[in-house]
Amino acid sequence: MVPQFNVFRVEENGLRWVESASSLAAATARVRELGANSVGEYLVVDQRTGEKYVIAADGLAGPPAPWHNEGPRP
């Protein structure tokens, strides 16, 4: 089974793929783990629906991202 969610780290130059997750909850938990060593924002993309979620390294999810993964946020 192909994981449904992709996790990206938001960087100055754009997005860097980190890994895949089977659920939004699993992706959020992984972002919390990553945030212990690297603060910042992460983008989680649902491959099935195309919805995007910005998740801070502290694990707090924001609204669906109003931008696309072609480059950095405006």
N, CA, C and O atoms as a printed pandas DataFrame, in Angstrom:
     atom_number atom_name residue_name chain_id  residue_number  x_coord  y_coord  z_coord
0              1         N          MET        A               1    0.829   -1.184    0.000
1              2        CA          MET        A               1    0.000    0.000    0.000
2              3         C          MET        A               1    0.877    1.253    0.000
3              4         O          MET        A               1    1.830    1.347    0.774
4              5         N          VAL        A               2    0.562    2.190   -0.848
5              6        CA          VAL        A               2    1.307    3.435   -0.954
6              7         C          VAL        A               2    0.820    4.399    0.131
7              8         O          VAL        A               2   -0.384    4.621    0.259
8              9         N          PRO        A               3    1.747    4.977    0.917
9             10        CA          PRO        A               3    1.326    5.938    1.944
10            11         C          PRO        A               3    0.579    7.113    1.318
11            12         O          PRO        A               3    0.930    7.586    0.237
12            13         N          GLN        A               4   -0.447    7.568    2.013
13            14        CA          GLN        A               4   -1.322    8.609    1.477
14            15         C          GLN        A               4   -0.766   10.017    1.643
15            16         O          GLN        A               4   -1.124   10.903    0.867
16            17         N          PHE        A               5    0.094   10.252    2.624
17            18        CA          PHE        A               5    0.552   11.600    2.949
18            19         C          PHE        A               5    2.046   11.733    2.734
19            20         O          PHE        A               5    2.815   10.842    3.093
20            21         N          ASN        A               6    2.459   12.856    2.142
21            22        CA          ASN        A               6    3.868   13.194    2.003
22            23         C          ASN        A               6    4.176   14.352    2.927
23            24         O          ASN        A               6    3.398   15.299    3.040
24            25         N          VAL        A               7    5.329   14.267    3.591
25            26        CA          VAL        A               7    5.766   15.295    4.526
26            27         C          VAL        A               7    6.931   16.041    3.892
27            28         O          VAL        A               7    7.901   15.429    3.445
28            29         N          PHE        A               8    6.829   17.370    3.854
29            30        CA          PHE        A               8    7.877   18.235    3.321
30            31         C          PHE        A               8    8.293   19.236    4.386
31            32         O          PHE        A               8    7.454   19.692    5.163
32            33         N          ARG        A               9    9.569   19.584    4.436
33            34        CA          ARG        A               9   10.050   20.657    5.302
34            35         C          ARG        A               9   10.048   21.928    4.470
35            36         O          ARG        A               9   10.518   21.935    3.333
36            37         N          VAL        A              10    9.511   23.013    5.046
37            38        CA          VAL        A              10    9.495   24.304    4.364
38            39         C          VAL        A              10   10.845   24.967    4.601
39            40         O          VAL        A              10   11.225   25.222    5.744
40            41         N          GLU        A              11   11.567   25.243    3.524
41            42        CA          GLU        A              11   12.881   25.873    3.602
42            43         C          GLU        A              11   12.863   27.158    2.784
43            44         O          GLU        A              11   11.922   27.403    2.030
44            45         N          GLU        A              12   13.887   27.967    2.931
45            46        CA          GLU        A              12   13.960   29.232    2.187
46            47         C          GLU        A              12   13.874   29.022    0.685
47            48         O          GLU        A              12   13.258   29.821   -0.020
48            49         N          ASN        A              13   14.481   27.964    0.196
49            50        CA          ASN        A              13   14.550   27.699   -1.242
50            51         C          ASN        A              13   13.342   26.957   -1.775
51            52         O          ASN        A              13   13.236   26.733   -2.981
52            53         N          GLY        A              14   12.424   26.570   -0.892
53            54        CA          GLY        A              14   11.263   25.801   -1.326
54            55         C          GLY        A              14   10.988   24.665   -0.363
55            56         O          GLY        A              14   11.180   24.792    0.846
56            57         N          LEU        A              15   10.540   23.569   -0.911
57            58        CA          LEU        A              15   10.170   22.426   -0.088
58            59         C          LEU        A              15   11.180   21.303   -0.259
59            60         O          LEU        A              15   11.711   21.081   -1.347
60            61         N          ARG        A              16   11.437   20.590    0.856
61            62        CA          ARG        A              16   12.313   19.418    0.814
62            63         C          ARG        A              16   11.502   18.234    1.324
63            64         O          ARG        A              16   11.016   18.248    2.455
64            65         N          TRP        A              17   11.357   17.207    0.484
65            66        CA          TRP        A              17   10.617   16.021    0.893
66            67         C          TRP        A              17   11.352   15.353    2.040
67            68         O          TRP        A              17   12.573   15.198    2.010
68            69         N          VAL        A              18   10.579   14.956    3.066
69            70        CA          VAL        A              18   11.164   14.299    4.226
70            71         C          VAL        A              18   10.832   12.816    4.209
71            72         O          VAL        A              18   11.727   11.972    4.250
72            73         N          GLU        A              19    9.538   12.501    4.147
73            74        CA          GLU        A              19    9.110   11.103    4.132
74            75         C          GLU        A              19    7.618   11.010    3.880
75            76         O          GLU        A              19    6.943   12.030    3.740
76            77         N          SER        A              20    7.106    9.804    3.822
77            78        CA          SER        A              20    5.675    9.560    3.647
78            79         C          SER        A              20    5.094    9.023    4.945
79            80         O          SER        A              20    5.812    8.502    5.799
80            81         N          ALA        A              21    3.775    9.159    5.076
81            82        CA          ALA        A              21    3.070    8.650    6.251
82            83         C          ALA        A              21    1.729    8.081    5.810
83            84         O          ALA        A              21    1.186    8.471    4.776
84            85         N          SER        A              22    1.207    7.164    6.598
85            86        CA          SER        A              22   -0.048    6.502    6.237
86            87         C          SER        A              22   -1.282    7.292    6.632
87            88         O          SER        A              22   -2.369    7.023    6.120
88            89         N          SER        A              23   -1.141    8.278    7.546
89            90        CA          SER        A              23   -2.287    9.072    7.994
90            91         C          SER        A              23   -1.823   10.467    8.383
91            92         O          SER        A              23   -0.634   10.703    8.599
92            93         N          LEU        A              24   -2.779   11.389    8.469
93            94        CA          LEU        A              24   -2.451   12.739    8.906
94            95         C          LEU        A              24   -1.947   12.714   10.342
95            96         O          LEU        A              24   -1.030   13.459   10.686
96            97         N          ALA        A              25   -2.529   11.875   11.179
97            98        CA          ALA        A              25   -2.080   11.758   12.568
98            99         C          ALA        A              25   -0.636   11.264   12.639
99           100         O          ALA        A              25    0.151   11.767   13.441
100          101         N          ALA        A              26   -0.286   10.289   11.810
101          102        CA          ALA        A              26    1.084    9.772   11.784
102          103         C          ALA        A              26    2.055   10.838   11.276
103          104         O          ALA        A              26    3.165   10.967   11.791
104          105         N          ALA        A              27    1.635   11.596   10.269
105          106        CA          ALA        A              27    2.479   12.675    9.740
106          107         C          ALA        A              27    2.697   13.752   10.793
107          108         O          ALA        A              27    3.812   14.249   10.950
108          109         N          THR        A              28    1.634   14.117   11.519
109          110        CA          THR        A              28    1.747   15.128   12.568
110          111         C          THR        A              28    2.665   14.646   13.687
111          112         O          THR        A              28    3.488   15.410   14.192
112          113         N          ALA        A              29    2.527   13.395   14.070
113          114        CA          ALA        A              29    3.397   12.840   15.110
114          115         C          ALA        A              29    4.852   12.857   14.660
115          116         O          ALA        A              29    5.746   13.147   15.455
116          117         N          ARG        A              30    5.089   12.550   13.406
117          118        CA          ARG        A              30    6.465   12.558   12.890
118          119         C          ARG        A              30    7.029   13.967   12.859
119          120         O          ARG        A              30    8.207   14.168   13.153
120          121         N          VAL        A              31    6.205   14.948   12.505
121          122        CA          VAL        A              31    6.656   16.339   12.506
122          123         C          VAL        A              31    7.055   16.746   13.928
123          124         O          VAL        A              31    8.045   17.453   14.113
124          125         N          ARG        A              32    6.292   16.305   14.930
125          126        CA          ARG        A              32    6.657   16.597   16.330
126          127         C          ARG        A              32    8.025   16.018   16.664
127          128         O          ARG        A              32    8.843   16.670   17.313
128          129         N          GLU        A              33    8.268   14.789   16.215
129          130        CA          GLU        A              33    9.570   14.164   16.456
130          131         C          GLU        A              33   10.682   14.957   15.776
131          132         O          GLU        A              33   11.718   15.232   16.380
132          133         N          LEU        A              34   10.459   15.320   14.520
133          134        CA          LEU        A              34   11.456   16.084   13.771
134          135         C          LEU        A              34   11.680   17.450   14.409
135          136         O          LEU        A              34   12.802   17.956   14.423
136          137         N          GLY        A              35   10.611   18.046   14.936
137          138        CA          GLY        A              35   10.692   19.368   15.545
138          139         C          GLY        A              35   11.539   19.409   16.803
139          140         O          GLY        A              35   11.978   20.483   17.214
140          141         N          ALA        A              36   11.775   18.267   17.418
141          142        CA          ALA        A              36   12.632   18.218   18.604
142          143         C          ALA        A              36   14.058   18.639   18.257
143          144         O          ALA        A              36   14.785   19.148   19.110
144          145         N          ASN        A              37   14.455   18.424   16.999
145          146        CA          ASN        A              37   15.811   18.763   16.558
146          147         C          ASN        A              37   15.863   19.895   15.548
147          148         O          ASN        A              37   16.929   20.464   15.311
148          149         N          SER        A              38   14.729   20.229   14.952
149          150        CA          SER        A              38   14.730   21.200   13.869
150          151         C          SER        A              38   13.404   21.968   13.845
151          152         O          SER        A              38   12.411   21.490   13.297
152          153         N          VAL        A              39   13.401   23.155   14.443
153          154        CA          VAL        A              39   12.172   23.936   14.464
154          155         C          VAL        A              39   11.859   24.453   13.069
155          156         O          VAL        A              39   12.749   24.576   12.227
156          157         N          GLY        A              40   10.599   24.751   12.836
157          158        CA          GLY        A              40   10.189   25.271   11.542
158          159         C          GLY        A              40    8.817   24.772   11.183
159          160         O          GLY        A              40    8.094   24.227   12.018
160          161         N          GLU        A              41    8.468   24.965    9.929
161          162        CA          GLU        A              41    7.175   24.518    9.435
162          163         C          GLU        A              41    7.356   23.351    8.480
163          164         O          GLU        A              41    8.370   23.215    7.796
164          165         N          TYR        A              42    6.340   22.528    8.466
165          166        CA          TYR        A              42    6.306   21.390    7.564
166          167         C          TYR        A              42    5.000   21.442    6.791
167          168         O          TYR        A              42    3.995   21.953    7.284
168          169         N          LEU        A              43    5.022   20.918    5.597
169          170        CA          LEU        A              43    3.838   20.834    4.768
170          171         C          LEU        A              43    3.510   19.357    4.590
171          172         O          LEU        A              43    4.373   18.560    4.222
172          173         N          VAL        A              44    2.262   19.001    4.854
173          174        CA          VAL        A              44    1.803   17.634    4.652
174          175         C          VAL        A              44    0.792   17.668    3.518
175          176         O          VAL        A              44   -0.172   18.433    3.560
176          177         N          VAL        A              45    1.010   16.844    2.512
177          178        CA          VAL        A              45    0.147   16.809    1.335
178          179         C          VAL        A              45   -0.560   15.458    1.271
179          180         O          VAL        A              45    0.074   14.404    1.302
180          181         N          ASP        A              46   -1.878   15.516    1.181
181          182        CA          ASP        A              46   -2.697   14.316    1.010
182          183         C          ASP        A              46   -2.682   13.972   -0.472
183          184         O          ASP        A              46   -3.226   14.721   -1.284
184          185         N          GLN        A              47   -2.070   12.860   -0.835
185          186        CA          GLN        A              47   -1.943   12.477   -2.243
186          187         C          GLN        A              47   -3.281   12.154   -2.897
187          188         O          GLN        A              47   -3.423   12.293   -4.112
188          189         N          ARG        A              48   -4.246   11.733   -2.120
189          190        CA          ARG        A              48   -5.544   11.380   -2.690
190          191         C          ARG        A              48   -6.407   12.592   -2.971
191          192         O          ARG        A              48   -7.038   12.668   -4.025
192          193         N          THR        A              49   -6.446   13.546   -2.042
193          194        CA          THR        A              49   -7.335   14.701   -2.201
194          195         C          THR        A              49   -6.618   15.951   -2.686
195          196         O          THR        A              49   -7.257   16.871   -3.197
196          197         N          GLY        A              50   -5.286   15.997   -2.530
197          198        CA          GLY        A              50   -4.525   17.183   -2.894
198          199         C          GLY        A              50   -4.508   18.242   -1.802
199          200         O          GLY        A              50   -3.871   19.282   -1.968
200          201         N          GLU        A              51   -5.203   17.999   -0.673
201          202        CA          GLU        A              51   -5.210   18.985    0.409
202          203         C          GLU        A              51   -3.825   19.105    1.011
203          204         O          GLU        A              51   -3.070   18.136    1.091
204          205         N          LYS        A              52   -3.509   20.332    1.436
205          206        CA          LYS        A              52   -2.206   20.635    2.014
206          207         C          LYS        A              52   -2.411   21.205    3.407
207          208         O          LYS        A              52   -3.288   22.042    3.620
208          209         N          TYR        A              53   -1.602   20.752    4.354
209          210        CA          TYR        A              53   -1.680   21.202    5.736
210          211         C          TYR        A              53   -0.320   21.699    6.174
211          212         O          TYR        A              53    0.684   21.005    6.011
212          213         N          VAL        A              54   -0.283   22.906    6.732
213          214        CA          VAL        A              54    0.943   23.440    7.311
214          215         C          VAL        A              54    0.953   23.009    8.763
215          216         O          VAL        A              54   -0.005   23.250    9.497
216          217         N          ILE        A              55    2.035   22.372    9.178
217          218        CA          ILE        A              55    2.154   21.905   10.552
218          219         C          ILE        A              55    3.452   22.452   11.119
219          220         O          ILE        A              55    4.531   22.208   10.578
220          221         N          ALA        A              56    3.338   23.199   12.222
221          222        CA          ALA        A              56    4.520   23.728   12.886
222          223         C          ALA        A              56    5.257   22.576   13.556
223          224         O          ALA        A              56    4.666   21.532   13.836
224          225         N          ALA        A              57    6.531   22.765   13.808
225          226        CA          ALA        A              57    7.328   21.709   14.422
226          227         C          ALA        A              57    6.812   21.337   15.806
227          228         O          ALA        A              57    7.136   20.266   16.321
228          229         N          ASP        A              58    6.009   22.215   16.416
229          230        CA          ASP        A              58    5.423   21.872   17.713
230          231         C          ASP        A              58    4.192   20.993   17.551
231          232         O          ASP        A              58    3.557   20.631   18.541
232          233         N          GLY        A              59    3.846   20.644   16.309
233          234        CA          GLY        A              59    2.754   19.729   16.038
234          235         C          GLY        A              59    1.408   20.380   15.848
235          236         O          GLY        A              59    0.422   19.679   15.623
236          237         N          LEU        A              60    1.325   21.704   15.929
237          238        CA          LEU        A              60    0.051   22.389   15.755
238          239         C          LEU        A              60   -0.247   22.539   14.275
239          240         O          LEU        A              60    0.547   23.110   13.527
240          241         N          ALA        A              61   -1.372   22.036   13.867
241          242        CA          ALA        A              61   -1.762   22.086   12.457
242          243         C          ALA        A              61   -2.476   23.386   12.167
243          244         O          ALA        A              61   -3.320   23.839   12.940
244          245         N          GLY        A              62   -2.128   23.973   11.056
245          246        CA          GLY        A              62   -2.810   25.169   10.604
246          247         C          GLY        A              62   -3.847   24.802    9.568
247          248         O          GLY        A              62   -4.075   23.622    9.303
248          249         N          PRO        A              63   -4.475   25.796    8.983
249          250        CA          PRO        A              63   -5.459   25.525    7.939
250          251         C          PRO        A              63   -4.772   24.965    6.705
251          252         O          PRO        A              63   -3.549   25.043    6.585
252          253         N          PRO        A              64   -5.535   24.409    5.800
253          254        CA          PRO        A              64   -4.915   23.943    4.560
254          255         C          PRO        A              64   -4.094   25.060    3.933
255          256         O          PRO        A              64   -4.513   26.217    3.919
256          257         N          ALA        A              65   -2.953   24.717    3.428
257          258        CA          ALA        A              65   -2.034   25.713    2.882
258          259         C          ALA        A              65   -2.618   26.379    1.639
259          260         O          ALA        A              65   -3.132   25.686    0.760
260          261         N          PRO        A              66   -2.550   27.718    1.545
261          262        CA          PRO        A              66   -3.096   28.428    0.387
262          263         C          PRO        A              66   -2.105   28.529   -0.755
263          264         O          PRO        A              66   -2.276   29.373   -1.635
264          265         N          TRP        A              67   -1.093   27.712   -0.770
265          266        CA          TRP        A              67   -0.076   27.785   -1.812
266          267         C          TRP        A              67    0.242   26.383   -2.288
267          268         O          TRP        A              67   -0.178   25.396   -1.685
268          269         N          HIS        A              68    0.979   26.310   -3.362
269          270        CA          HIS        A              68    1.296   25.029   -3.987
270          271         C          HIS        A              68    2.735   24.663   -3.705
271          272         O          HIS        A              68    3.514   25.494   -3.239
272          273         N          ASN        A              69    3.085   23.433   -3.985
273          274        CA          ASN        A              69    4.445   22.982   -3.664
274          275         C          ASN        A              69    5.436   23.193   -4.804
275          276         O          ASN        A              69    6.406   22.444   -4.925
276          277         N          GLU        A              70    5.204   24.208   -5.645
277          278        CA          GLU        A              70    6.166   24.505   -6.706
278          279         C          GLU        A              70    7.304   25.363   -6.222
279          280         O          GLU        A              70    8.318   25.473   -6.911
280          281         N          GLY        A              71    7.175   25.983   -5.052
281          282        CA          GLY        A              71    8.246   26.838   -4.556
282          283         C          GLY        A              71    7.883   27.398   -3.210
283          284         O          GLY        A              71    6.907   26.970   -2.593
284          285         N          PRO        A              72    8.667   28.364   -2.744
285          286        CA          PRO        A              72    8.428   28.920   -1.426
286          287         C          PRO        A              72    7.131   29.716   -1.351
287          288         O          PRO        A              72    6.601   30.182   -2.360
288          289         N          ARG        A              73    6.644   29.854   -0.134
289          290        CA          ARG        A              73    5.425   30.635    0.053
290          291         C          ARG        A              73    5.694   32.092   -0.267
291          292         O          ARG        A              73    6.802   32.585   -0.058
292          293         N          PRO        A              74    4.677   32.784   -0.777
293          294        CA          PRO        A              74    4.863   34.214   -1.050
294          295         C          PRO        A              74    4.939   34.993    0.230
295          296         O          PRO        A              74    5.094   36.214    0.201
